[in-house]
């Protein structure tokens, strides 16, 4: 279920896009550092819930300044340049607002798997495509990171290095690395491979591929 009506979506996208543009180009923040501040300030959570104060009641620059004020008790005295529409950062914020609304995932959960800098790097070719194509790619990236986290987490719980897991399961270190890094989809691994890993990790196959 989406947090707010689609009528507010365009405004939410523009504001988040300008917020990120202003934070990076005018305030000179690293995009990942700033977005982490946005999340820690609590504003990202309120924005994701569709609180009118943030979604429609503030400009992008005001969102950035409010974020900084909540964490530092200081308002930067830097005027926005008002030229965001063609920057990668504006597009990334604009697209991220859409994906957060579309997926009903929180900004915090999205960024924990796909950092803002990664979304910015997707500007080419996705800025020329329908935003729903970006959503498909984001879904894929989110899933691959979840797969990676599951196998790596289970291996860590078992107290095994990748090399130890490889030796005990007779699955190559290289293959384990690729599954944990999301370079190979573990859901497409053979039944035998999944069985061997699950036996060593003392879990079910479903635990590995969920």
C-alpha positions as MATLAB code, in Angstrom:
seq = 'XXXXXXXXXXXXXXXXXXXXXXXXXXXXXXXXXXXXXXXXXXXXXXXXXXXXXXXXXXXXXXXXXXXXXXXXXXXXXXXXXXXXXXXXXXXXXXXXXXXXXXXXXXXXXXXXXXXXXXXXXXXXXXXXXXXXXXXXXXXXXXXXXXXXXXXXXXXXXXXXXXXXXXXXXXXXXXXXXXXXXXXXXXXXXXXXXXXXXXXXXXXXXXXXXX';
ca = [
       0.000    0.000    0.000;
       1.406    3.389   -1.009;
       1.771    6.036    1.646;
       0.244    8.953   -0.231;
      -1.971    9.795   -3.188;
      -0.468    9.870   -6.665;
      -1.640   13.485   -6.945;
       1.301   14.457   -4.719;
       3.864   12.320   -6.510;
       5.127   14.858   -9.054;
       5.661   17.414   -6.306;
       7.428   14.844   -4.130;
       9.742   13.900   -7.003;
      10.628   17.491   -7.875;
      11.329   18.397   -4.266;
      13.533   15.389   -3.572;
      15.371   15.967   -6.827;
      16.062   19.595   -6.012;
      16.986   18.715   -2.416;
      19.745   16.393   -3.606;
      20.914   18.812   -6.302;
      21.128   21.682   -3.799;
      22.894   19.563   -1.156;
      25.548   18.382   -3.623;
      26.070   21.371   -5.929;
      25.464   24.316   -3.586;
      26.199   22.926   -0.117;
      29.007   20.644   -1.393;
      27.914   17.478    0.401;
      28.798   14.003   -0.784;
      25.454   12.524   -1.957;
      25.703    9.409    0.201;
      26.717   11.413    3.277;
      23.854   13.850    2.807;
      21.224   11.194    2.202;
      22.382    9.384    5.328;
      21.761   12.665    7.169;
      18.315   12.895    5.547;
      17.507    9.459    6.954;
      19.001   10.113   10.414;
      17.102   13.393   10.718;
      13.796   11.507   10.582;
      12.628   13.615    7.646;
      13.073   10.739    5.181;
      10.727    8.595    7.279;
       8.126   11.374    7.475;
       8.515   12.047    3.736;
       7.974    8.387    2.961;
       4.795    8.426    5.045;
       3.547   11.312    2.952;
       3.479   13.968    5.690;
       2.195   17.099    3.904;
       4.639   19.337    5.809;
       7.507   17.727    3.929;
       5.989   16.385    0.714;
       4.170   19.561   -0.352;
       4.898   22.120    2.363;
       8.610   22.626    1.715;
      10.796   23.265   -1.306;
      13.753   21.010   -2.054;
      16.181   23.572   -0.652;
      14.104   23.880    2.521;
      14.160   20.103    2.923;
      17.956   20.117    2.692;
      18.288   22.970    5.178;
      15.843   21.374    7.605;
      17.799   18.112    7.404;
      21.056   19.877    8.247;
      19.457   21.939   11.012;
      18.004   18.878   12.740;
      21.452   17.281   12.959;
      23.729   20.297   13.430;
      21.451   23.035   14.807;
      22.786   25.238   12.027;
      21.267   26.683    8.847;
      23.790   27.144    5.999;
      23.519   30.618    4.499;
      23.922   29.600    0.872;
      21.363   30.507   -1.748;
      20.350   27.784   -4.219;
      21.472   28.293   -7.801;
      18.115   27.109   -9.199;
      19.473   25.192  -12.162;
      18.789   21.557  -11.256;
      16.864   20.040  -14.120;
      19.750   18.544  -16.068;
      21.982   17.337  -13.249;
      22.459   13.694  -12.395;
      21.748   14.420   -8.740;
      18.401   16.040   -9.505;
      17.417   13.057  -11.630;
      18.553   10.585   -8.931;
      16.449   12.305   -6.255;
      13.498   12.570   -8.631;
      13.756    8.883   -9.566;
      14.333    7.745   -5.982;
      11.175    9.521   -4.821;
       9.236    7.652   -7.494;
      10.766    4.289   -6.594;
      10.111    4.797   -2.881;
       6.448    5.563   -3.653;
       6.127    2.801   -6.261;
       7.753    0.044   -4.203;
       6.343    1.067   -0.797;
       9.834    0.446    0.612;
      11.395    2.953    2.991;
      14.235    5.209    1.883;
      16.364    3.583    4.577;
      15.817    0.051    3.255;
      16.413    1.135   -0.349;
      19.633    3.014    0.357;
      20.991    0.220    2.532;
      21.115   -1.912   -0.625;
      21.465    0.640   -3.441;
      23.329    3.812   -2.325;
      22.419    7.183   -3.796;
      25.787    7.321   -5.577;
      24.874    4.090   -7.385;
      21.552    5.585   -8.488;
      23.368    8.693   -9.730;
      25.664    6.438  -11.774;
      22.559    4.964  -13.457;
      21.721    8.367  -15.005;
      23.008    7.013  -18.304;
      21.004    5.387  -19.825;
      17.995    5.481  -17.484;
      17.281    9.218  -17.582;
      16.130    8.764  -21.177;
      13.820    5.848  -20.310;
      10.458    5.551  -18.630;
      11.037    5.684  -14.867;
       9.333    2.300  -14.544;
      12.301    0.730  -16.337;
      14.507    2.101  -13.592;
      12.120    0.552  -11.062;
      12.636   -2.846  -12.705;
      16.409   -2.431  -12.438;
      16.123   -1.276   -8.825;
      14.001   -4.314   -7.994;
      16.665   -6.530   -9.531;
      19.458   -4.811   -7.592;
      17.505   -4.994   -4.345;
      16.902   -8.708   -4.860;
      20.530   -9.466   -5.707;
      21.703   -7.615   -2.588;
      19.200   -9.560   -0.487;
      20.552  -12.810   -1.944;
      24.086  -11.690   -1.189;
      23.198  -10.755    2.353;
      21.447  -14.076    3.024;
      24.373  -16.290    2.026;
      26.985  -14.029    3.623;
      24.931  -13.769    6.816;
      24.406  -17.517    7.091;
      28.093  -18.152    6.462;
      29.009  -15.618    9.137;
      26.614  -17.208   11.623;
      28.297  -20.539   10.960;
      31.707  -19.011   11.702;
      33.082  -19.878    8.280;
      35.247  -17.971    5.834;
      34.452  -18.265    2.132;
      37.411  -20.639    1.776;
      36.189  -22.843    4.636;
      32.671  -22.976    3.218;
      34.085  -23.873   -0.197;
      36.164  -26.725    1.253;
      33.308  -28.160    3.305;
      30.641  -27.850    0.591;
      32.770  -28.624   -2.473;
      31.468  -25.407   -4.051;
      34.267  -23.227   -5.428;
      35.398  -20.095   -3.607;
      34.878  -18.149   -6.816;
      31.261  -19.314   -7.036;
      30.589  -18.380   -3.417;
      32.131  -14.941   -3.997;
      29.932  -14.376   -7.034;
      26.779  -15.377   -5.164;
      27.624  -13.153   -2.203;
      28.470  -10.195   -4.443;
      25.265  -10.601   -6.438;
      27.195  -11.256   -9.649;
      25.412  -14.585   -9.984;
      21.785  -15.176   -9.018;
      21.783  -17.818   -6.294;
      18.150  -18.595   -7.111;
      19.457  -20.059  -10.375;
      22.046  -22.280   -8.679;
      21.690  -26.029   -9.189;
      19.768  -28.049   -6.614;
      22.979  -29.909   -5.795;
      24.883  -26.685   -5.077;
      22.113  -25.365   -2.855;
      21.877  -28.700   -1.035;
      25.620  -28.763   -0.341;
      25.629  -25.209    0.984;
      22.577  -25.783    3.167;
      24.074  -28.930    4.733;
      27.259  -27.098    5.740;
      25.389  -24.012    6.947;
      22.790  -26.073    8.841;
      19.881  -24.289    7.220;
      17.233  -24.951    4.607;
      17.597  -24.198    0.916;
      14.801  -21.686    1.344;
      16.897  -19.806    3.926;
      19.625  -19.343    1.309;
      17.458  -18.168   -1.582;
      14.907  -16.023    0.301;
];
